[in-house]
Amino acid sequence: MRRLSPQAVLRVCEKRGREAGLRGFRPHDLRRTYVSTLLDRGVDLSVTSDLAGHASPATTKRYDRRGERARHRAAEVVAIPFPRDP
């Protein structure tokens, strides 16, 4: 089995993006979606970094598209050890 060249992957993504009506669709969009989905489903950043083939979790973090939504969800899981004011 032969591997696709980076240029071939780009051409396939551009073609499929046009067919789907997406403008500016690139292979890295798939990578960003993959990383964000793993993180969104609770996969550890270090494991996600390994799966993405990144040498550093800092690189993987740049692919995270979740933004504020993830921060708000993270804040919701923190247990507050004292009663809240009514």
Backbone atoms as SQL, in Angstrom:
CREATE TABLE atoms (id INTEGER PRIMARY KEY, chain TEXT, resi INTEGER, resn TEXT, atom TEXT, x REAL, y REAL, z REAL);
INSERT INTO atoms VALUES
  (1, 'A', 1, 'MET', 'N', 0.843, -1.173, 0.000),
  (2, 'A', 1, 'MET', 'CA', 0.000, 0.000, 0.000),
  (3, 'A', 1, 'MET', 'C', 0.896, 1.247, 0.000),
  (4, 'A', 2, 'ARG', 'N', 0.578, 2.178, -0.869),
  (5, 'A', 2, 'ARG', 'CA', 1.353, 3.421, -0.940),
  (6, 'A', 2, 'ARG', 'C', 0.701, 4.497, -0.072),
  (7, 'A', 3, 'ARG', 'N', 1.532, 5.341, 0.494),
  (8, 'A', 3, 'ARG', 'CA', 1.046, 6.470, 1.292),
  (9, 'A', 3, 'ARG', 'C', 0.689, 7.627, 0.372),
  (10, 'A', 4, 'LEU', 'N', -0.267, 8.428, 0.820),
  (11, 'A', 4, 'LEU', 'CA', -0.593, 9.651, 0.091),
  (12, 'A', 4, 'LEU', 'C', 0.443, 10.709, 0.437),
  (13, 'A', 5, 'SER', 'N', 0.838, 11.463, -0.542),
  (14, 'A', 5, 'SER', 'CA', 1.756, 12.567, -0.288),
  (15, 'A', 5, 'SER', 'C', 0.979, 13.693, 0.394),
  (16, 'A', 6, 'PRO', 'N', 1.677, 14.589, 1.077),
  (17, 'A', 6, 'PRO', 'CA', 0.981, 15.738, 1.676),
  (18, 'A', 6, 'PRO', 'C', 0.193, 16.533, 0.631),
  (19, 'A', 7, 'GLN', 'N', 0.733, 16.649, -0.567),
  (20, 'A', 7, 'GLN', 'CA', 0.042, 17.391, -1.631),
  (21, 'A', 7, 'GLN', 'C', -1.246, 16.678, -2.045),
  (22, 'A', 8, 'ALA', 'N', -1.206, 15.342, -2.092),
  (23, 'A', 8, 'ALA', 'CA', -2.402, 14.578, -2.445),
  (24, 'A', 8, 'ALA', 'C', -3.484, 14.736, -1.375),
  (25, 'A', 9, 'VAL', 'N', -3.086, 14.725, -0.114),
  (26, 'A', 9, 'VAL', 'CA', -4.042, 14.923, 0.984),
  (27, 'A', 9, 'VAL', 'C', -4.677, 16.303, 0.869),
  (28, 'A', 10, 'LEU', 'N', -3.870, 17.303, 0.574),
  (29, 'A', 10, 'LEU', 'CA', -4.376, 18.663, 0.409),
  (30, 'A', 10, 'LEU', 'C', -5.406, 18.721, -0.715),
  (31, 'A', 11, 'ARG', 'N', -5.099, 18.097, -1.844),
  (32, 'A', 11, 'ARG', 'CA', -6.029, 18.116, -2.981),
  (33, 'A', 11, 'ARG', 'C', -7.342, 17.416, -2.639),
  (34, 'A', 12, 'VAL', 'N', -7.271, 16.287, -1.949),
  (35, 'A', 12, 'VAL', 'CA', -8.488, 15.573, -1.554),
  (36, 'A', 12, 'VAL', 'C', -9.327, 16.444, -0.614),
  (37, 'A', 13, 'CYS', 'N', -8.684, 17.053, 0.374),
  (38, 'A', 13, 'CYS', 'CA', -9.407, 17.910, 1.325),
  (39, 'A', 13, 'CYS', 'C', -10.039, 19.113, 0.630),
  (40, 'A', 14, 'GLU', 'N', -9.291, 19.726, -0.271),
  (41, 'A', 14, 'GLU', 'CA', -9.836, 20.877, -1.002),
  (42, 'A', 14, 'GLU', 'C', -11.051, 20.461, -1.827),
  (43, 'A', 15, 'LYS', 'N', -10.944, 19.324, -2.518),
  (44, 'A', 15, 'LYS', 'CA', -12.045, 18.841, -3.348),
  (45, 'A', 15, 'LYS', 'C', -13.270, 18.525, -2.494),
  (46, 'A', 16, 'ARG', 'N', -13.073, 17.763, -1.432),
  (47, 'A', 16, 'ARG', 'CA', -14.198, 17.393, -0.564),
  (48, 'A', 16, 'ARG', 'C', -14.782, 18.616, 0.141),
  (49, 'A', 17, 'GLY', 'N', -13.933, 19.554, 0.499),
  (50, 'A', 17, 'GLY', 'CA', -14.416, 20.787, 1.113),
  (51, 'A', 17, 'GLY', 'C', -15.302, 21.572, 0.163),
  (52, 'A', 18, 'ARG', 'N', -14.879, 21.676, -1.084),
  (53, 'A', 18, 'ARG', 'CA', -15.703, 22.367, -2.097),
  (54, 'A', 18, 'ARG', 'C', -17.043, 21.643, -2.271),
  (55, 'A', 19, 'GLU', 'N', -16.994, 20.310, -2.363),
  (56, 'A', 19, 'GLU', 'CA', -18.219, 19.526, -2.538),
  (57, 'A', 19, 'GLU', 'C', -19.185, 19.714, -1.368),
  (58, 'A', 20, 'ALA', 'N', -18.631, 19.918, -0.180),
  (59, 'A', 20, 'ALA', 'CA', -19.454, 20.109, 1.018),
  (60, 'A', 20, 'ALA', 'C', -19.852, 21.572, 1.217),
  (61, 'A', 21, 'GLY', 'N', -19.357, 22.456, 0.357),
  (62, 'A', 21, 'GLY', 'CA', -19.684, 23.868, 0.485),
  (63, 'A', 21, 'GLY', 'C', -18.882, 24.594, 1.548),
  (64, 'A', 22, 'LEU', 'N', -17.737, 24.033, 1.931),
  (65, 'A', 22, 'LEU', 'CA', -16.874, 24.658, 2.941),
  (66, 'A', 22, 'LEU', 'C', -15.795, 25.478, 2.244),
  (67, 'A', 23, 'ARG', 'N', -15.605, 26.674, 2.735),
  (68, 'A', 23, 'ARG', 'CA', -14.538, 27.506, 2.177),
  (69, 'A', 23, 'ARG', 'C', -13.296, 27.426, 3.054),
  (70, 'A', 24, 'GLY', 'N', -12.142, 27.333, 2.430),
  (71, 'A', 24, 'GLY', 'CA', -10.882, 27.352, 3.183),
  (72, 'A', 24, 'GLY', 'C', -10.608, 26.104, 3.992),
  (73, 'A', 25, 'PHE', 'N', -11.229, 24.982, 3.637),
  (74, 'A', 25, 'PHE', 'CA', -11.013, 23.739, 4.369),
  (75, 'A', 25, 'PHE', 'C', -9.625, 23.191, 4.072),
  (76, 'A', 26, 'ARG', 'N', -8.884, 22.829, 5.125),
  (77, 'A', 26, 'ARG', 'CA', -7.517, 22.326, 4.992),
  (78, 'A', 26, 'ARG', 'C', -7.327, 21.067, 5.838),
  (79, 'A', 27, 'PRO', 'N', -6.312, 20.265, 5.534),
  (80, 'A', 27, 'PRO', 'CA', -6.053, 19.057, 6.330),
  (81, 'A', 27, 'PRO', 'C', -5.881, 19.336, 7.827),
  (82, 'A', 28, 'HIS', 'N', -5.317, 20.473, 8.170),
  (83, 'A', 28, 'HIS', 'CA', -5.124, 20.769, 9.593),
  (84, 'A', 28, 'HIS', 'C', -6.454, 20.982, 10.317),
  (85, 'A', 29, 'ASP', 'N', -7.515, 21.283, 9.578),
  (86, 'A', 29, 'ASP', 'CA', -8.832, 21.370, 10.204),
  (87, 'A', 29, 'ASP', 'C', -9.218, 20.012, 10.785),
  (88, 'A', 30, 'LEU', 'N', -8.875, 18.940, 10.075),
  (89, 'A', 30, 'LEU', 'CA', -9.140, 17.588, 10.579),
  (90, 'A', 30, 'LEU', 'C', -8.326, 17.324, 11.840),
  (91, 'A', 31, 'ARG', 'N', -7.103, 17.766, 11.834),
  (92, 'A', 31, 'ARG', 'CA', -6.215, 17.576, 12.988),
  (93, 'A', 31, 'ARG', 'C', -6.730, 18.346, 14.199),
  (94, 'A', 32, 'ARG', 'N', -7.153, 19.586, 13.975),
  (95, 'A', 32, 'ARG', 'CA', -7.697, 20.388, 15.078),
  (96, 'A', 32, 'ARG', 'C', -8.963, 19.748, 15.643),
  (97, 'A', 33, 'THR', 'N', -9.815, 19.236, 14.751),
  (98, 'A', 33, 'THR', 'CA', -11.039, 18.587, 15.193),
  (99, 'A', 33, 'THR', 'C', -10.723, 17.324, 15.990),
  (100, 'A', 34, 'TYR', 'N', -9.762, 16.546, 15.525),
  (101, 'A', 34, 'TYR', 'CA', -9.340, 15.318, 16.203),
  (102, 'A', 34, 'TYR', 'C', -8.852, 15.635, 17.620),
  (103, 'A', 35, 'VAL', 'N', -7.952, 16.598, 17.728),
  (104, 'A', 35, 'VAL', 'CA', -7.394, 16.973, 19.036),
  (105, 'A', 35, 'VAL', 'C', -8.489, 17.511, 19.955),
  (106, 'A', 36, 'SER', 'N', -9.313, 18.410, 19.450),
  (107, 'A', 36, 'SER', 'CA', -10.370, 18.993, 20.276),
  (108, 'A', 36, 'SER', 'C', -11.373, 17.945, 20.733),
  (109, 'A', 37, 'THR', 'N', -11.707, 16.999, 19.863),
  (110, 'A', 37, 'THR', 'CA', -12.653, 15.944, 20.228),
  (111, 'A', 37, 'THR', 'C', -12.082, 15.059, 21.326),
  (112, 'A', 38, 'LEU', 'N', -10.820, 14.678, 21.205),
  (113, 'A', 38, 'LEU', 'CA', -10.193, 13.865, 22.251),
  (114, 'A', 38, 'LEU', 'C', -10.205, 14.596, 23.586),
  (115, 'A', 39, 'LEU', 'N', -9.805, 15.852, 23.568),
  (116, 'A', 39, 'LEU', 'CA', -9.765, 16.626, 24.811),
  (117, 'A', 39, 'LEU', 'C', -11.168, 16.821, 25.376),
  (118, 'A', 40, 'ASP', 'N', -12.127, 17.075, 24.502),
  (119, 'A', 40, 'ASP', 'CA', -13.511, 17.274, 24.919),
  (120, 'A', 40, 'ASP', 'C', -14.085, 16.029, 25.577),
  (121, 'A', 41, 'ARG', 'N', -13.622, 14.877, 25.170),
  (122, 'A', 41, 'ARG', 'CA', -14.119, 13.612, 25.724),
  (123, 'A', 41, 'ARG', 'C', -13.300, 13.134, 26.919),
  (124, 'A', 42, 'GLY', 'N', -12.419, 14.008, 27.404),
  (125, 'A', 42, 'GLY', 'CA', -11.711, 13.717, 28.643),
  (126, 'A', 42, 'GLY', 'C', -10.378, 13.007, 28.499),
  (127, 'A', 43, 'VAL', 'N', -9.867, 12.883, 27.275),
  (128, 'A', 43, 'VAL', 'CA', -8.558, 12.259, 27.094),
  (129, 'A', 43, 'VAL', 'C', -7.499, 13.247, 27.575),
  (130, 'A', 44, 'ASP', 'N', -6.579, 12.767, 28.365),
  (131, 'A', 44, 'ASP', 'CA', -5.504, 13.579, 28.924),
  (132, 'A', 44, 'ASP', 'C', -4.693, 14.267, 27.814),
  (133, 'A', 45, 'LEU', 'N', -4.236, 15.473, 28.088),
  (134, 'A', 45, 'LEU', 'CA', -3.455, 16.236, 27.116),
  (135, 'A', 45, 'LEU', 'C', -2.204, 15.480, 26.672),
  (136, 'A', 46, 'SER', 'N', -1.543, 14.818, 27.605),
  (137, 'A', 46, 'SER', 'CA', -0.332, 14.071, 27.272),
  (138, 'A', 46, 'SER', 'C', -0.630, 12.916, 26.316),
  (139, 'A', 47, 'VAL', 'N', -1.715, 12.192, 26.563),
  (140, 'A', 47, 'VAL', 'CA', -2.108, 11.087, 25.684),
  (141, 'A', 47, 'VAL', 'C', -2.524, 11.632, 24.324),
  (142, 'A', 48, 'THR', 'N', -3.298, 12.709, 24.325),
  (143, 'A', 48, 'THR', 'CA', -3.717, 13.336, 23.070),
  (144, 'A', 48, 'THR', 'C', -2.500, 13.769, 22.272),
  (145, 'A', 49, 'SER', 'N', -1.512, 14.320, 22.947),
  (146, 'A', 49, 'SER', 'CA', -0.277, 14.746, 22.288),
  (147, 'A', 49, 'SER', 'C', 0.415, 13.564, 21.615),
  (148, 'A', 50, 'ASP', 'N', 0.487, 12.438, 22.321),
  (149, 'A', 50, 'ASP', 'CA', 1.090, 11.233, 21.736),
  (150, 'A', 50, 'ASP', 'C', 0.311, 10.769, 20.517),
  (151, 'A', 51, 'LEU', 'N', -1.026, 10.731, 20.632),
  (152, 'A', 51, 'LEU', 'CA', -1.856, 10.278, 19.517),
  (153, 'A', 51, 'LEU', 'C', -1.744, 11.198, 18.302),
  (154, 'A', 52, 'ALA', 'N', -1.543, 12.486, 18.553),
  (155, 'A', 52, 'ALA', 'CA', -1.409, 13.447, 17.457),
  (156, 'A', 52, 'ALA', 'C', 0.005, 13.444, 16.859),
  (157, 'A', 53, 'GLY', 'N', 0.924, 12.750, 17.529),
  (158, 'A', 53, 'GLY', 'CA', 2.293, 12.696, 17.034),
  (159, 'A', 53, 'GLY', 'C', 3.108, 13.934, 17.341),
  (160, 'A', 54, 'HIS', 'N', 2.698, 14.667, 18.369),
  (161, 'A', 54, 'HIS', 'CA', 3.419, 15.880, 18.755),
  (162, 'A', 54, 'HIS', 'C', 4.499, 15.546, 19.781),
  (163, 'A', 55, 'ALA', 'N', 5.621, 16.223, 19.682),
  (164, 'A', 55, 'ALA', 'CA', 6.716, 16.024, 20.629),
  (165, 'A', 55, 'ALA', 'C', 6.408, 16.672, 21.980),
  (166, 'A', 56, 'SER', 'N', 5.547, 17.671, 21.971),
  (167, 'A', 56, 'SER', 'CA', 5.264, 18.414, 23.195),
  (168, 'A', 56, 'SER', 'C', 3.758, 18.658, 23.340),
  (169, 'A', 57, 'PRO', 'N', 3.221, 18.506, 24.559),
  (170, 'A', 57, 'PRO', 'CA', 1.814, 18.849, 24.791),
  (171, 'A', 57, 'PRO', 'C', 1.518, 20.327, 24.495),
  (172, 'A', 58, 'ALA', 'N', 2.530, 21.177, 24.572),
  (173, 'A', 58, 'ALA', 'CA', 2.325, 22.596, 24.253),
  (174, 'A', 58, 'ALA', 'C', 1.896, 22.767, 22.794),
  (175, 'A', 59, 'THR', 'N', 2.441, 21.945, 21.916),
  (176, 'A', 59, 'THR', 'CA', 2.044, 21.986, 20.509),
  (177, 'A', 59, 'THR', 'C', 0.592, 21.538, 20.371),
  (178, 'A', 60, 'THR', 'N', 0.233, 20.469, 21.062),
  (179, 'A', 60, 'THR', 'CA', -1.127, 19.940, 21.005),
  (180, 'A', 60, 'THR', 'C', -2.123, 20.970, 21.511),
  (181, 'A', 61, 'LYS', 'N', -1.762, 21.664, 22.548),
  (182, 'A', 61, 'LYS', 'CA', -2.645, 22.670, 23.143),
  (183, 'A', 61, 'LYS', 'C', -3.036, 23.747, 22.123),
  (184, 'A', 62, 'ARG', 'N', -2.143, 24.052, 21.205),
  (185, 'A', 62, 'ARG', 'CA', -2.445, 25.067, 20.185),
  (186, 'A', 62, 'ARG', 'C', -3.533, 24.602, 19.217),
  (187, 'A', 63, 'TYR', 'N', -3.766, 23.309, 19.133),
  (188, 'A', 63, 'TYR', 'CA', -4.797, 22.766, 18.250),
  (189, 'A', 63, 'TYR', 'C', -6.179, 22.735, 18.902),
  (190, 'A', 64, 'ASP', 'N', -6.248, 23.005, 20.189),
  (191, 'A', 64, 'ASP', 'CA', -7.499, 22.918, 20.941),
  (192, 'A', 64, 'ASP', 'C', -8.439, 24.056, 20.550),
  (193, 'A', 65, 'ARG', 'N', -9.584, 23.715, 19.996),
  (194, 'A', 65, 'ARG', 'CA', -10.575, 24.705, 19.558),
  (195, 'A', 65, 'ARG', 'C', -11.709, 24.901, 20.562),
  (196, 'A', 66, 'ARG', 'N', -11.658, 24.242, 21.690),
  (197, 'A', 66, 'ARG', 'CA', -12.799, 24.255, 22.598),
  (198, 'A', 66, 'ARG', 'C', -13.049, 25.596, 23.254),
  (199, 'A', 67, 'GLY', 'N', -12.038, 26.359, 23.515),
  (200, 'A', 67, 'GLY', 'CA', -12.181, 27.708, 24.062),
  (201, 'A', 67, 'GLY', 'C', -12.883, 27.791, 25.399),
  (202, 'A', 68, 'GLU', 'N', -13.725, 28.811, 25.526),
  (203, 'A', 68, 'GLU', 'CA', -14.403, 29.117, 26.789),
  (204, 'A', 68, 'GLU', 'C', -15.309, 27.987, 27.267),
  (205, 'A', 69, 'ARG', 'N', -15.921, 27.278, 26.354),
  (206, 'A', 69, 'ARG', 'CA', -16.833, 26.187, 26.711),
  (207, 'A', 69, 'ARG', 'C', -16.135, 25.190, 27.638),
  (208, 'A', 70, 'ALA', 'N', -14.913, 24.819, 27.310),
  (209, 'A', 70, 'ALA', 'CA', -14.162, 23.860, 28.128),
  (210, 'A', 70, 'ALA', 'C', -13.796, 24.457, 29.479),
  (211, 'A', 71, 'ARG', 'N', -13.478, 25.712, 29.496),
  (212, 'A', 71, 'ARG', 'CA', -13.120, 26.366, 30.766),
  (213, 'A', 71, 'ARG', 'C', -14.320, 26.419, 31.718),
  (214, 'A', 72, 'HIS', 'N', -15.483, 26.725, 31.167),
  (215, 'A', 72, 'HIS', 'CA', -16.690, 26.783, 31.998),
  (216, 'A', 72, 'HIS', 'C', -17.042, 25.406, 32.552),
  (217, 'A', 73, 'ARG', 'N', -16.934, 24.382, 31.723),
  (218, 'A', 73, 'ARG', 'CA', -17.219, 23.023, 32.186),
  (219, 'A', 73, 'ARG', 'C', -16.232, 22.600, 33.265),
  (220, 'A', 74, 'ALA', 'N', -14.967, 22.973, 33.106),
  (221, 'A', 74, 'ALA', 'CA', -13.956, 22.629, 34.101),
  (222, 'A', 74, 'ALA', 'C', -14.269, 23.310, 35.430),
  (223, 'A', 75, 'ALA', 'N', -14.697, 24.557, 35.382),
  (224, 'A', 75, 'ALA', 'CA', -15.029, 25.284, 36.610),
  (225, 'A', 75, 'ALA', 'C', -16.236, 24.668, 37.306),
  (226, 'A', 76, 'GLU', 'N', -17.154, 24.090, 36.536),
  (227, 'A', 76, 'GLU', 'CA', -18.353, 23.494, 37.127),
  (228, 'A', 76, 'GLU', 'C', -18.056, 22.227, 37.926),
  (229, 'A', 77, 'VAL', 'N', -16.978, 21.541, 37.619),
  (230, 'A', 77, 'VAL', 'CA', -16.689, 20.297, 38.327),
  (231, 'A', 77, 'VAL', 'C', -15.896, 20.507, 39.619),
  (232, 'A', 78, 'VAL', 'N', -15.479, 21.727, 39.873),
  (233, 'A', 78, 'VAL', 'CA', -14.741, 22.009, 41.098),
  (234, 'A', 78, 'VAL', 'C', -15.710, 22.020, 42.275),
  (235, 'A', 79, 'ALA', 'N', -15.411, 21.227, 43.285),
  (236, 'A', 79, 'ALA', 'CA', -16.258, 21.162, 44.479),
  (237, 'A', 79, 'ALA', 'C', -15.881, 22.322, 45.412),
  (238, 'A', 80, 'ILE', 'N', -16.870, 23.073, 45.805),
  (239, 'A', 80, 'ILE', 'CA', -16.639, 24.188, 46.718),
  (240, 'A', 80, 'ILE', 'C', -16.937, 23.700, 48.131),
  (241, 'A', 81, 'PRO', 'N', -15.935, 23.726, 49.026),
  (242, 'A', 81, 'PRO', 'CA', -16.080, 23.110, 50.356),
  (243, 'A', 81, 'PRO', 'C', -16.848, 23.950, 51.376),
  (244, 'A', 82, 'PHE', 'N', -17.490, 25.005, 50.975),
  (245, 'A', 82, 'PHE', 'CA', -18.261, 25.819, 51.913),
  (246, 'A', 82, 'PHE', 'C', -19.578, 26.207, 51.262),
  (247, 'A', 83, 'PRO', 'N', -20.597, 26.500, 52.088),
  (248, 'A', 83, 'PRO', 'CA', -21.908, 26.835, 51.517),
  (249, 'A', 83, 'PRO', 'C', -21.861, 28.139, 50.735),
  (250, 'A', 84, 'ARG', 'N', -22.647, 28.164, 49.683),
  (251, 'A', 84, 'ARG', 'CA', -22.747, 29.393, 48.877),
  (252, 'A', 84, 'ARG', 'C', -23.794, 30.306, 49.482),
  (253, 'A', 85, 'ASP', 'N', -23.619, 31.599, 49.293),
  (254, 'A', 85, 'ASP', 'CA', -24.616, 32.566, 49.760),
  (255, 'A', 85, 'ASP', 'C', -25.876, 32.419, 48.913),
  (256, 'A', 86, 'PRO', 'N', -27.064, 32.479, 49.555),
  (257, 'A', 86, 'PRO', 'CA', -28.311, 32.355, 48.799),
  (258, 'A', 86, 'PRO', 'C', -28.571, 33.518, 47.884);
